[in-house]
Amino acid sequence: MYRIIQGKKLGRTIGFPTLNLEPAKLDADFGVYGCKVFFASDESFQGILHYGLRETTDQKITLEIHLFDFKKDVYGEEINLILGKKIRGIKKFNNLKELKKQILQDIKTVKQK
């Protein structure tokens, strides 16, 4: 079980708001994965999960998820998640524009599976 905490809100500035999770630990290698998130309300959503160093921004280890078609304020709530296939490893981008382009590709990859 993970608790949703406030992050830096950088993802929303490039069109990909994320759920930042605590603890930021996962029994998996660092990388980007497909995932499914389950809320206490029995709602579930598909998304992409980033686990590891945020190479492009602050070098902090995080566990964060961008959910598809999701626009709710859920700070403080607890979730469960199922980790899907690993899409790629952690990568450093030269700027946020390159990061946004990669996230779009990651979403496309997850939705095709």
Secondary structure, 3 states (H helix, E strand, C coil): CEEEECCCCHHHHCCCCCEEEECCCCCCCCEEEEEEEEECCCCEEEEEEEEEECCCCCCCEEEEEEECCCCCCCCCCEEEEEEEEEEECCCCCCCHHHHHHHHHHHHHHHHHC
